[in-house]
Amino acid sequence: MTPPAPRAAHRGGARLVAAATALGSVLLLTASGPTSAAEEPPSAPALPRWTALSADSRLLAPGVEYFRYRETAPITQRLYPRELNVVRIDPAKGALRIESTFGRKAGTSETVREMTAALPEAPLAAINGSYFMNEGTPDTTDAVPETVQTFGAAVRDGEVMGVSCLLGRNRHSVVLQYGVPYVTKLETDISVTSSLTEEQGRPYGEAAQRVDDVNRNPGGALGCPRDADDDAGEVGPYKDAYGKDLAAYTDPTEFVLFNYSYKATTPKPDVNKNISADDQAGYEVVLDSATGVIVDGGPGRGGRTVGKGQYVLQAIGDHQVDWLRRQQQQKATLTVTQKLWDHRFEADGIRREIPLDETVDVVDGGSLLLRDGVNKYGSTGPTGYAHGSCGRLYDENGRSKEVTAATPQARTDFCQDSRTALGVDDQGRTLLVTLSGPRDQYYPDGGFLAEVTEPLKALGVVDALNQDGGGSSTMVLGGGTRPVNGLSDGPAPGVERRVYDSVYVATGGSPVVS
C-alpha cells in the first residue's frame, strides 16, 4: 500500500457556508449535484426496511459517495419515518484523507460545522466523534461550561488529548491513520519522569509519576474510571449543563497534564460543586515541552494559559503536591512520556504499541457494533424490534415501560437515540453513518443498536463502532447546504449541539494502491 502524503495542518482558514437543523441529530446536505459533470450519480445499495432517495444520491468527489434513505414502513406506533444517511469513502478511487479535529480548542466544545470551518479547506463530509461531558457546574441550566473531557482515549496528530478508561471498563476507539480507520480497544500510558538522582535527594525515592489524564479538571473523571484509584472515591450522580446525570469517578490524588492545544485557562479548584475531590489548592508548574525545564509555577492552580512549546502539570493530593514542589525547588527537569497500546489481540496475549506520531488520530467511541463481520446486536426481526441491552426497559411492543400519560418522554430514551456510526466494509471502504428522525409521543428519534447494525451489515461493513449519539449526532456535507426535516427535540430548532471532536474526509494525500 502507498500511504497518503503528509497531512495538512488541522487548524485555520476557510469556513463552510451551512444552514442547520436539529432533529435530535443535525443533518446538513449539499445542494449541488455530482462533483464532476462526467460522473454519474452513484446508485444507492438496496437495504431491507429502507427506501433509497435516489434524487439525493451524489458523488461528493472521486471515491466519496453519499446515499440518503428513508424508512420504508415505520412501525404502527411511530408517526414519522426515520432517515439513514451514508457517506462511503473508497481510498482506491481518489486522493483522500480521513482525520479528526476538535476545531480551534481542545478544551471547549464546538459544533461540527464550527470545527470544520476552522480547517484550511472545507472537507467533503464530517460526523461527530467522541463521547464527552461538559465539566463544571453552570450558574444556570442553559449556561455553556467552559471545558469538556472525553470518555476515553483521544489523540490528535500524535498527542494525547484524553486518556483511556480503566481496561476492565474500557470502551472501543477508532485509530485514524493512513486513511483507513482501525477499530480497537486502546490503553494510554502517560508518565512524567524526574532528572533527580537518589544522591540529589529524589523525593520519596520516586523517579516517575503516572499522569492520570490530559486536559481535564483533576479530581473527577467523568463517564468511566481512568485507573483503579478512581473506583474508590465518591460516585455521582453528576449533573451536566443539561441536567443529565452521569457518574463522576473521583480521586483526590492526581496528576493532570495540559498541552498547548487545550486553549483554555487551566482549571481552578472546585470546578464542579458536586465533586469534593477537586477542592484542593494543589500545585501547578509550567514545563518547556522540549527540554522538561520547569519555567514557572508554584502553590495553587488554575487560571493559566498553556503557551506554545509548553506543558502545564497540575497535582492534587499531599504526596503528589510535595513531590512536584520539591522538583521545582531542586530545579529538576521533568520528561513527559506518552504511549498508546493496542489491545485488540489481548486474547492471544498480544499488547501492541502504536507509535505516536503526527499521522495518528484517535476518536473514542462506545459499543462495538460489528467485529470481523459478526453483528453484535442481532436482527431487528419482523416487528422491527431488537432491544439488546435495553430489553429490561421495554415491553413486547417496543414501548418504554416508564412511559405514562403523565411522563410521555421516558428516561429510557437513550436506548433509541439518534445514532452515529463509523465502519469499514469488506472492500476497505470507510462508511460514515447517521440514523435519526423526529420524536413523537412514545418514540425517540433514533433506534436500538440493532437498528444500526442491520443496515451496516447489509452494506458489507465488517468492523463498526457506535459514536456519540442523541442530540450530538451530526452529519455535515461540504459545499452549498440545505436542511432536511424540521422537527427538533434539541434546545431549539436549528441549533447544533456542541461536541468534543469530529471525523471528516477531505481531499489530499495519495490513493491507496496495491
Secondary structure, 3 states (H helix, E strand, C coil): CCCCCCCCCCCCCCCCCCCCCECCCEEEEECCCCCCCCCCCCCCCCECCEEECHHHCEEEECCEEEEEEEECCCCCCCCCCCEEEEEEECCCCCCEEEEEECCCCCCCCECHHHHHHCCCCCCCEEEECCCEEECCCCCCCCCCCCCEEECCCEEECCEEEECCCCHHHCCEEEEEECCEEEEEEEEEEEEEEECCCCCCCCHHHCCEEECCEECCCCCEEECCCCCHHHHCCCECCEECCCCCEECEEECCCEEEEECHHHCCCCCCCCCCCCCCCCCCCCEEEEEECCCCEEEEEEECCCCCCCCCCEEEEEEECHHHHHHHHHHHHCCCEEEEEEEEEECCCHHHCCCEECCCCCCCEEEECCCEEEECCEECCCCCCCCCCCCHHHHHHECCCCCECCCCCCCCCCHHHHHHCCEEEEEEECCCCEEEEEEECCCCCCCCCCCCCHHHHHHHHHCCEEEEEEECCHHHCEEEECCCEEECCCCCCCCCCCCCCCECCEEEEEECCCCCCC
